[in-house]
């Protein structure tokens, strides 16, 4: 499976139940404006692929269109 969030590219990750790691990631985003801006911009670009219109289009192209071309 492809991870949606890529650490320090479009978000920050911490291990499950790693409170200190989560706090450190949040602090880094607060203190590091270029990283924060990059995560916001790339995060926005990432979520566009999960917009319902993009999903419907992909579903149509991958599922329905091939079926319609067969019939």
N, C-alpha and C positions, 0 to 999 in steps of 0.2 A: 504494500500500500504506500502511496505517496503521502508524505506529511504535508499538510497545508501550511503550517507555520515553520519557517526556516529561521533558526536561531540567529539573531542579530542581522537578519536581512529584512524580514517583514514582521518580526515580532521577537519576543524573548521567551525562552523556555526554561523551566526548572523541573527537576525530578519530582515525582509524585511524593507528596508529604514533606518536601524539602522547604520548610518555612524560611530558613536562612537564604537559600538559593533564590527563592521567589522574591524575598525582600531585597536581595542584592540586585536582581534583574530590574526590579521597579526603581530602585535608587539610581541604577545606571541610566535608565531611560529619563529619569528626572534631571540628572546632572549632565547628560550628554545630548545636547540639542541636535547635532548632526545625526546621531543614531536615531533619536526620537523622530526627527523629520523623515528620515529614510524609512523607518518602520511604518509610519503613518502612510506615506506615499505608496510604498510597495504593498502594504497591507490592503489599502484601497484597491490597488490593481488586482491583488489576489482574489478578493471577494467578488470582483466583477465576474469571474468565471463561474461563480455559484449563484448568480442572479437567476431568478426563475426563467427569464426570457432566454438566457444562454442555455440553461438546462433543457428547456422545452425544445429549442432548436436542435441541440445535440441529440436528444432523444428521437426527434422526428427523423433526423438524418441517419441515425444508426439503426433505428427499429422500423419505423413506418415506411420510409421511402424505399428501402430494399424490398419490403413486402409488396408495396404498390407496383414496383417495377416487375415483380415476378408474375403478377396476376394479369 
